Amino acid sequence: MRQLSITFEKGIAERSRTLREHMAVRVYGRGLVETAGRLDLSPSKLTEKLAGSDSGGKPRGMTIDELETYIQRTGDVSPVHYLVEKFLGDPEVARDEALAKLASMVEQLAPLMAAAGLNPAARKRR
């Protein structure tokens, strides 16, 4: 079995509800006309594919082949990162990250409480 290490921006799967929504954000952010040109589609066809249907409600989703073409021609691998984060996240890693953040926050809390005139240790002695 082969291992793969991937580094990407955390939270990518939290910002979009679906891969289709993520793709729409990326395409419109990059520029609809430019992206459509790279995919050999008209901007209106790409808009339909990103919406999942045409103006009449007929299904017009992006195919897997078109997704591969998008990644290849734009160099945008964020759809892969979206899927990895959404479906392959390790709960232990998430827990460890949360514990590390919590430890950091606890270290910052004591000086802030002292600066605010709150000293829990002093209150217990009274």
PyMOL commands that set and color helices and strands:
alter all, ss='L'
color gray80, all
select helices_A, chain A and resi 12-15+19-30+32-38+43-51+64-74+78-88+91-115+120-125
alter helices_A, ss='H'
color red, helices_A
deselect
rebuild
show_as cartoon
